Amino acid sequence: MPLSDRRRHLLKTLLPAVILLVAAAAAWAMIATRRQPLPQPVATNVPDVETVRVQPQTLALNVISQGVVLPKEEIDLVAEISGKVIKVHPALAAGGFFAADELLLSIDPRDYDYAITVAQARLAEAKRALASERAQVEQAHSEWQALGQGQASDLALRKPQLAEAEAKLKAAEADLAKARLDRSRCELRAPFAGRVVNKSAGLGQFIQAGSVTARVFATDTLEVRLPIGVDQLAYLKLPLEGGQNSSAVWPKVSLRADIGGKTHSWFGRLVRTEAKLDSGSGQLYLIAQIDKAGQTSADRQPLLAGLFVHAEIEGIARSGLYTLPHTALNSFQQVKLVNGEHRLKMQQVKILRAEPEHVVIESGLNPDEQVIVSELPVPIEGMQVNPVAATPLKTP
């Protein structure tokens, strides 16, 4: 093989190896001389939490209930005599107002006027008969004394006849009183100021004694039956042991109802409780009374019988209580505290009562402790948190 061919063959064989060797050396040099990246700090996710600093409060533990407004007095206006209706007051219609002792309905009195005339005549006759009998008694007594025949009998002195005449006089007086009483019953009146629920007798109608002419109720006093659970009695100061005539002051009651999209309020007071617990629900019914002055709201809305109302009953006051929103507690009655190192601490508390907007805590917290009131998806004891002041809590 010529020398030139041998050199070309050797060059073809060694050249790829040399290129690979040079490339490997260059790569090693680049790796050996490159700058190491600076270590980056690991980011930690510390959640922001809304907190409040709690302080003990003195709270009125009011009791919430509801009921329907009812009149204290509601009666049937009943005819006590029979007769034809000759006059009806315009107010004697459903919803009508009337004053106390106002004439509402009149029955034809002519038959009863006649009865009075007859009774008066009989009374006059009885008086005449009695006077005549007394004269005869005196005459009989004088005649017996003139005869001088000893002790006279009652019959001889006409004492039975005198007693009969006196009895007839009393009967005649009673008949006249009864006739006048029947005459007075021709006029139907209510013993109170009130309103008419319905009317069942009209002008010209003949009604029988004992028939209902209307149903009416008194407007001077309204009542509401308010059911409460037995456990709620602990928050009310009720004179249950002293009886209903106790001089103790019963709690006040505020009533609220929405009418036409607007909230109206009225005020009354408890006056008694029902005698026993309701057999079906086990609740006790309290009776709130609203007098005439409390039946009109500040915006002049009258309290209507039949209206459904929400009630708040004045409760006892207790000190040393804390209020927190429901978000501050978990299902184990624990609150989420932030300690001095901004770490989460779960604290067991005792709940006195739960309200729609907050809970009342009676023990387990200390003044000025920092409580988390915002949601914390995964609370872990000891985790780091970033406290942010929340909107101050509203005092109930």
HELIX and SHEET records of a PDB file:
HELIX    1   1 LEU A    3  THR A   33  1                                  31    
HELIX    2   2 ARG A  110  LEU A  147  1                                  38    
HELIX    3   3 LYS A  159  SER A  184  1                                  26    
HELIX    4   4 VAL A  230  TYR A  235  5                                   6    
HELIX    5   5 LYS A  292  GLN A  295  5                                   4    
HELIX    6   6 HIS A  326  ALA A  328  5                                   3    
SHEET    1   A 3 GLN A 370  ILE A 372  0                                        
SHEET    2   A 3 ASP A  48  ARG A  53 -1                                        
SHEET    3   A 3 ASN A 386  ALA A 389  1                                        
SHEET    1   B 4 GLN A  57  ALA A  60  0                                        
SHEET    2   B 4 ALA A 317  LEU A 324 -1                                        
SHEET    3   B 4 VAL A 359  SER A 363 -1                                        
SHEET    4   B 4 LYS A 350  ALA A 354 -1                                        
SHEET    1   C 7 VAL A  63  PRO A  71  0                                        
SHEET    2   C 7 THR A 221  ILE A 228 -1                                        
SHEET    3   C 7 LEU A 284  ASP A 291 -1                                        
SHEET    4   C 7 LYS A 262  THR A 273 -1                                        
SHEET    5   C 7 LYS A 252  ILE A 259 -1                                        
SHEET    6   C 7 PHE A 308  ILE A 313 -1                                        
SHEET    7   C 7 VAL A  63  PRO A  71 -1                                        
SHEET    1   D 4 GLU A  74  VAL A  78  0                                        
SHEET    2   D 4 VAL A 212  ALA A 218 -1                                        
SHEET    3   D 4 GLY A 194  LYS A 199 -1                                        
SHEET    4   D 4 PHE A  97  PHE A  98 -1                                        
SHEET    1   E 4 GLU A 187  ARG A 189  0                                        
SHEET    2   E 4 LEU A 103  ILE A 107 -1                                        
SHEET    3   E 4 GLY A  83  VAL A  88 -1                                        
SHEET    4   E 4 PHE A 206  ILE A 207 -1                                        
SHEET    1   F 2 GLN A 334  VAL A 338  0                                        
SHEET    2   F 2 LEU A 344  GLN A 348 -1                                        
END                                                                             
